[in-house]
């Protein structure tokens, strides 16, 4: 069974755009991130990214994880570790 899910991008049928209101912004960011993480898109874009681009993406995602997840949430939600 797969540990990761991207159901939102497959089922959301609302407005996608940024700047209207917080809920629309959240939906849009979720949609963009799920579409961005598509395996084929990642294979294409990662080959074209510079080392600085890779560092920037890594640093911003790491910053968000540290800022918004507790240590247990990081292990459970991001690393997908099973509880011991």
N, C-alpha and C positions, 0 to 999 in steps of 0.2 A: 504494500500500500504506500502511495506517495505521501511524503511528509509535508510537502508544500502545496499551497492552493492559490489559485488565481481566478476564483469564481466571479468576483465583482465585475471584472472586465468582460466576462462572458454573458452576464445577466443584466447589467445596468442599461437602462434605456432612457435615462433622463438627459438633461442639458449638460453639455461639457463645455466649460468656458471659465475663465478666471476673472474675478473682480466683482461679481454680482452680489454674492453673500457668502458667509462662512460655509454653509452646507454645500453649496455649489463648488466652492473652492476645494473643500475636502474631497468631494466626489471626483473633481477634475484631477487633483493630485494623485488620488488612488488609481484612477484610470491611466494616467500617464505613466506612473511607476510600474504598474502591471504590464502595460504594453511595452515599456522600455526594457523590462526584464525578459521578454520573450527570447528564447534561446537563439533563434535565427538572427534576430535583430542584434543581440549581444555579440554573436560571432562576427557580424559585419562591422559593427561600430567599434568594437574593441581593437580590431586590426588597424583601424584608422586613427585611433587615439594616440596622442603623444604620451610620453612618460609623465609629463606635468598634468595632463588630463586625467590619467589613471590615478595619480596621487590626489588630485582634487576630489574626484568621486569617492575614493576610499576615505579620505579625511572627513568629508561632509557626512557620509553615511555613518562612520564611526562616531562622530560628534553627536548625531541624532540618537543613536543607540544609547550612548552614555548619558545623554541629557534626559531622555524620556523613558528609559527602562531601568527597573531595579536589577540588581545582579541576578536574582532568581528568574525574573522575566526574560532577561537576556539569554539565559541558558535554556529556558523552556520555549520561548517564542521565536528567538532568532536561531539559536544553535539546534533547536528541536531535540534537545536531550530529554530522555525519559527521566521522570522523577525516580530517585533512589530510595 
